[in-house]
Amino acid sequence: VGNDIVAGNVGNDTVCGGDGNEQLYGNVGTDIMDGCEGDDTLFGGQDSDTLIGDSGNDNLNGDLGNDLVYGNTGADTLAGNDGDDTLYGGKDGDILTGGIGNDWFVGDLGNDTLRGGAGSDRFIFSVGAGSDIVTDFEDGIDSLVLAGGLTFAELTVTQDASATLIKITSSGELLASLNGVQATLITTSDFTLI
């Protein structure tokens, strides 16, 4: 119990927080870090790390390496930074930033903000997972990924001011808003299925 600062050493560490608002540092090595309860701040450091926010409104920073970053519950802020990272927002409205590298984004539940950064990024969408904003989709470089059996034929792509809206035609559910993108540029070639 309490607000702790915990740092890993050289090597592959498992670092766990507690009930307070912790600061966890992985440093060198392939680390697994779990903030547990509280509003935690996690820094992966060098190498490819796994960061888990768990409960609370957490700030998760992958730093160097190809990191896995999980927000879980709470309104979290996730940053992959350098490397080819995979970011999962979790249950609430989160902010996900990839940084440099070819990153994967899963906003998951809640209305999330997804910022790809440099690289060929992939943004994953599915039915019932909230309405996400993609701030910097680059046509011909980034990809929109449809999950859970969803196909391009089920979608409607329209222009709304300076944004492109992607909706499920049958239900009207808004999957994504692509800021600064012209709807006429979005075609089936921008989508992949998983």
Secondary structure by P-SEA (a helix, b strand, c coil): ccbbbbbbcccbbbbbbcccbbbbbbcccbbbbbbcccbbbbbbcccbbbbbbcccbbbbbbcccbbbbbbcccbbbbbbcccbbbbbbcccbbbbbbcccbbbbcccccbbbbbbcccbbbbbbbccccbbbbcccccccbbbbbccccccccbbbbbcccbbbbbccccccccccccccccccccccccccc
